[in-house]
């Protein structure tokens, strides 16, 4: 689990240290509505440590005794330059590329924490909670505002997203984040999940697709 390295979609290592994962919550309106959450006034940010990262093409491990573990498929952005109070142009120049990541969420644990007004790390930041694809170089991406992606579970479409539907677009998100704290080379930003979250079960087969770029398959196993 802890031998994760950033890779491109050909499985070749990217020469960047593995850093933190910055996650953005509630960035798609239909997902906000399906969980009956409030629309945030500014990006809702939380983090996962580097130990949350693992390769999505390996079997994805979920805890067996902590209630539901739900899928949240998201566009992931790999940073390759330091960003502090960055401009739009600086952000674009600091994006190595994009991929897909799963923000695995222990929903029952998260609900209890939220009800107590406590942080979410126990529900969001456990080891292996961020299975990650390889990354497509930004030069091969036509538009950051028209990225289509989907998640199929055991042959049934569960999540379907398009970056055009984000409340706050990718570049604006990174500008906002860099005004709160510095993003470093090797950091990943997870940009929010569309509707369709649901419980994952051991033995299920997942297909993750970034349209026009790649399609990956994996399997769910219990710890």
C-alpha positions as CSV (number, residue, x, y, z in Angstrom):
1,X,0.0,0.0,0.0
2,X,2.8,2.4,0.9
3,X,4.9,1.9,-2.3
4,X,2.7,4.3,-4.3
5,X,4.5,6.4,-6.9
6,X,3.0,8.9,-9.3
7,X,2.7,7.3,-12.7
8,X,1.5,8.2,-16.2
9,X,-1.1,6.1,-17.9
10,X,1.6,3.9,-19.5
11,X,2.7,2.8,-16.0
12,X,6.0,4.8,-16.1
13,X,7.0,6.7,-13.0
14,X,6.7,10.5,-12.9
15,X,9.6,12.2,-11.3
16,X,7.7,13.9,-8.5
17,X,7.7,13.2,-4.8
18,X,4.5,11.9,-3.3
19,X,2.8,14.7,-1.3
20,X,-0.5,15.5,0.3
21,X,-3.9,15.0,-1.3
22,X,-6.2,18.0,-1.1
23,X,-9.9,17.1,-1.5
24,X,-12.7,19.4,-2.4
25,X,-16.2,18.5,-1.1
26,X,-19.6,19.5,-2.5
27,X,-18.5,20.7,-5.9
28,X,-21.4,19.2,-7.9
29,X,-24.9,20.4,-7.2
30,X,-26.6,17.0,-7.7
31,X,-24.2,15.3,-5.3
32,X,-25.0,18.0,-2.7
33,X,-28.7,17.3,-3.1
34,X,-28.4,13.5,-2.9
35,X,-26.7,13.8,0.5
36,X,-29.0,16.6,1.6
37,X,-26.1,18.9,2.3
38,X,-25.8,22.7,2.3
39,X,-24.1,24.5,-0.7
40,X,-20.8,25.8,0.7
41,X,-20.1,29.5,0.4
42,X,-16.5,28.7,-0.5
43,X,-14.7,25.5,-1.5
44,X,-15.0,22.8,1.3
45,X,-11.5,21.5,1.8
46,X,-10.0,18.6,3.6
47,X,-6.8,16.5,3.2
48,X,-5.7,12.9,3.0
49,X,-2.1,12.0,3.8
50,X,0.3,10.4,1.4
51,X,-0.4,7.0,3.1
52,X,-4.0,7.2,1.7
53,X,-2.6,6.8,-1.8
54,X,-2.5,3.5,-3.6
55,X,-2.8,2.3,-7.2
56,X,-6.4,1.9,-8.4
57,X,-5.4,-1.0,-10.7
58,X,-4.5,-3.1,-7.7
59,X,-7.4,-4.7,-5.7
60,X,-9.0,-1.9,-3.7
61,X,-9.1,-2.8,0.0
62,X,-12.0,-1.5,2.2
63,X,-12.4,-1.9,6.0
64,X,-14.7,-4.7,6.9
65,X,-16.1,-3.6,10.3
66,X,-16.7,0.2,10.1
67,X,-20.0,0.4,8.3
68,X,-20.5,1.4,4.7
69,X,-17.5,2.4,2.6
70,X,-18.8,4.4,-0.3
71,X,-17.3,5.3,-3.7
72,X,-16.7,8.9,-4.7
73,X,-15.0,9.1,-8.1
74,X,-13.2,12.3,-8.9
75,X,-11.0,14.1,-11.4
76,X,-7.5,14.3,-9.8
77,X,-5.0,17.0,-10.7
78,X,-1.2,16.4,-10.2
79,X,0.8,19.5,-9.3
80,X,4.4,19.9,-10.5
81,X,5.3,23.4,-9.3
82,X,4.9,25.3,-6.0
83,X,1.8,27.3,-5.9
84,X,1.3,30.1,-3.3
85,X,-1.4,32.8,-3.9
86,X,-1.2,31.8,-7.5
87,X,-2.8,33.4,-10.6
88,X,-4.8,31.5,-13.2
89,X,-1.8,31.4,-15.5
90,X,0.5,30.2,-12.8
91,X,-2.0,27.4,-11.9
92,X,-2.2,26.2,-15.5
93,X,1.6,26.2,-15.8
94,X,1.8,24.1,-12.6
95,X,-0.5,21.2,-13.6
96,X,1.4,18.1,-14.7
97,X,-1.8,16.4,-15.7
98,X,-5.1,14.8,-14.8
99,X,-6.3,11.4,-13.7
100,X,-9.1,9.8,-11.7
101,X,-9.1,9.0,-8.0
102,X,-11.5,7.3,-5.6
103,X,-12.2,9.3,-2.4
104,X,-13.3,6.2,-0.4
105,X,-15.6,7.3,2.4
106,X,-16.7,5.5,5.6
107,X,-20.1,7.1,5.4
108,X,-21.4,5.8,8.8
109,X,-18.3,7.0,10.5
110,X,-18.5,10.4,8.7
111,X,-22.1,10.8,9.7
112,X,-21.3,10.3,13.4
113,X,-18.4,12.7,13.2
114,X,-20.5,15.4,11.5
115,X,-23.3,15.0,14.1
116,X,-20.7,15.7,16.8
117,X,-19.2,18.6,14.9
118,X,-15.9,16.8,14.6
119,X,-13.4,16.6,11.7
120,X,-13.7,13.8,9.0
121,X,-10.3,12.3,8.9
122,X,-11.3,9.0,10.5
123,X,-13.8,8.6,7.7
124,X,-11.8,10.0,4.8
125,X,-8.0,9.6,5.5
126,X,-7.5,5.9,6.4
127,X,-4.7,4.0,4.8
128,X,-5.6,3.2,1.2
129,X,-8.5,5.6,1.1
130,X,-7.4,7.2,-2.1
131,X,-6.9,4.7,-5.0
132,X,-5.4,6.6,-7.9
133,X,-5.0,6.1,-11.6
134,X,-2.1,7.1,-13.8
135,X,-2.1,10.7,-15.1
136,X,-2.6,12.1,-18.6
137,X,-0.2,15.0,-19.3
138,X,-2.0,18.4,-19.5
139,X,-0.7,18.8,-23.1
140,X,-2.9,15.9,-24.1
141,X,-6.1,17.3,-22.5
142,X,-8.2,19.4,-24.8
143,X,-10.1,21.2,-22.1
144,X,-10.2,21.1,-18.3
145,X,-13.8,22.2,-18.4
146,X,-15.1,19.3,-20.6
147,X,-13.7,16.2,-18.9
148,X,-16.2,13.3,-18.9
149,X,-15.7,10.4,-16.5
150,X,-17.7,7.5,-15.1
151,X,-17.7,4.6,-12.7
152,X,-19.3,1.2,-13.5
153,X,-19.9,-1.3,-10.6
154,X,-20.5,-4.9,-11.6
155,X,-21.7,-3.8,-15.1
156,X,-24.0,-1.0,-13.9
157,X,-23.3,2.7,-14.3
158,X,-23.1,4.2,-10.8
159,X,-21.4,7.6,-11.4
160,X,-21.2,9.8,-14.4
161,X,-19.6,13.2,-14.3
162,X,-18.4,16.1,-16.4
163,X,-16.1,18.9,-15.2
164,X,-18.4,21.5,-16.9
165,X,-20.9,20.7,-14.1
166,X,-18.5,21.7,-11.3
167,X,-19.7,24.6,-9.1
168,X,-16.1,25.9,-9.1
169,X,-13.9,25.0,-12.1
170,X,-10.6,23.2,-11.7
171,X,-8.3,26.2,-12.3
172,X,-10.4,28.4,-10.0
173,X,-10.2,25.7,-7.3
174,X,-6.5,25.6,-7.4
175,X,-6.2,29.4,-7.3
176,X,-8.5,29.4,-4.2
177,X,-6.6,26.6,-2.5
178,X,-3.2,28.3,-3.1
179,X,-4.6,31.4,-1.4
180,X,-5.3,29.3,1.8
181,X,-2.1,27.2,1.8
182,X,0.8,26.2,-0.5
183,X,0.5,23.4,-3.0
184,X,3.8,21.6,-3.6
185,X,5.2,19.6,-6.5
186,X,3.8,16.1,-6.1
187,X,0.6,17.2,-4.4
188,X,-2.7,15.9,-5.8
189,X,-6.0,17.9,-5.8
190,X,-9.2,15.9,-5.9
191,X,-11.9,18.1,-7.4
192,X,-15.2,16.8,-6.1
193,X,-17.5,13.9,-6.9
194,X,-20.8,13.9,-8.9
195,X,-24.0,12.1,-7.7
196,X,-24.1,8.4,-7.5
197,X,-22.2,7.5,-4.3
198,X,-23.0,4.1,-2.9
199,X,-21.8,1.3,-0.7
200,X,-19.0,-0.9,-2.1
201,X,-18.9,-4.6,-1.4
202,X,-16.2,-7.2,-1.4
203,X,-16.0,-9.0,-4.7
204,X,-17.4,-6.2,-6.8
205,X,-15.7,-5.2,-10.1
206,X,-15.2,-1.6,-10.9
207,X,-14.5,0.1,-14.2
208,X,-13.2,3.7,-14.1
209,X,-13.2,5.7,-17.4
210,X,-11.8,9.1,-18.3
211,X,-13.5,9.5,-21.6
212,X,-11.2,9.7,-24.7
213,X,-8.2,8.9,-22.5
214,X,-8.3,5.6,-20.5
215,X,-10.4,2.9,-19.0
216,X,-9.2,0.9,-15.9
217,X,-10.6,-2.1,-14.1
218,X,-10.2,-3.1,-10.5
219,X,-11.8,-5.2,-7.8
220,X,-13.0,-4.6,-4.2
221,X,-11.6,-6.7,-1.4
222,X,-12.1,-6.4,2.4
223,X,-9.2,-5.9,4.8
